[in-house]
Amino acid sequence: MARQVTKTAATPVHEVLRKRNERAAVELGERLRHARIERSVSQEDLAARAGLGPGTVARIEGGHQSPRVSTLVRLADVLEIAVWKLIEPCEPSY
């Protein structure tokens, strides 16, 4: 008797990584927005003081753009916080 093979739809690795990167970008943006608002700094002021274009902070905060490390350093410097506070999740993800 022939054994029937059931095919399951496996999610490609690149799709899993893309979703994880998107989630990380959104979380970083939320942490940036929280730090900015906590310090009463507008998006426009933060961008200007960090030497960024006017829409860059909005795109990062919205999770639509992943910033370079050099950009994170400039943003953290303006907000007077450690870079890791923008990157590291507040709660363990395990």
N, C-alpha and C positions, 0 to 999 in steps of 0.2 A: 504494500500500500504506500503510495507516494505521500510524503509529508508536505503539507501546505505551508508555505512561508508567508508570514504576514509582514508587510512592509509598514514601517512607521516613519512618519515625517520627522527627520532629525533636523534640528536647527543648525545651520552652518556656523562654524566657529566665528567667522567674521561678523555674522549677525549678532551673536551673543556679545562680542567685544564692542560692536557699534552701540548696542543698547546700554552696556555698562558705561561707556564713555559719555553717552548722552546724559545718563543719570548723574555721573560725576560732575559734568559741566553745570547741570541745573543746581546741584547741591553747592558747588563752589559759588555760583551766582547768588544763591540765597544767603550764604555766609558773608559775601561781600556786601550785599544790600543791607544786611543786619548791622554789620560793623559801620557802614557809612551813615545809616540813619541814627544809630546810637550816638554818633559823634556830630550829628546835625550838619552833615555836609551834603550838598546837592550833587547830583550826578554830573552836572556841568562843571561845578567847582572841582570835584575830584578829578575829572578828566583833564581840566586845564592845569591843575597843580601837578598831575602825573605826566603831563606832556602827551596826552592822548587826544584823539579826535572826539568830537562831541557825542557821537553815537556809540563809541566803543564801550563805555561803561554800561550803557543800557543793554547792549548785546551780550556782554558778559553776565550781567545780573539776570538777564532773561534766559540764560543757558543756551544762547544761540551762537556763542563764540567761545572757544577755549583759548585763554590768553597764553602767551609765551611766559616763560619763567621770568624774564626781564620785566615784563609788564606787571606780573604779580608782585615783584620786588618793589617797583615804583608805587603801585597802589598801596601796598602794605606800609611803605615809608610815609606816604601822605597821611594814612590813617593811624600811624604810629602803633602798629601791631606787628607781631611776628608773622612771617609768610605762612608758617605751618598752620596758623589759626584759620587761614583761608582754605587750606588744602585738606587738613585732617578732619574727618568726621567727628562730630561732638559725641556721638554714641557709638559703641562697638557695633560692627555690622555682622557679627557672627552669631 
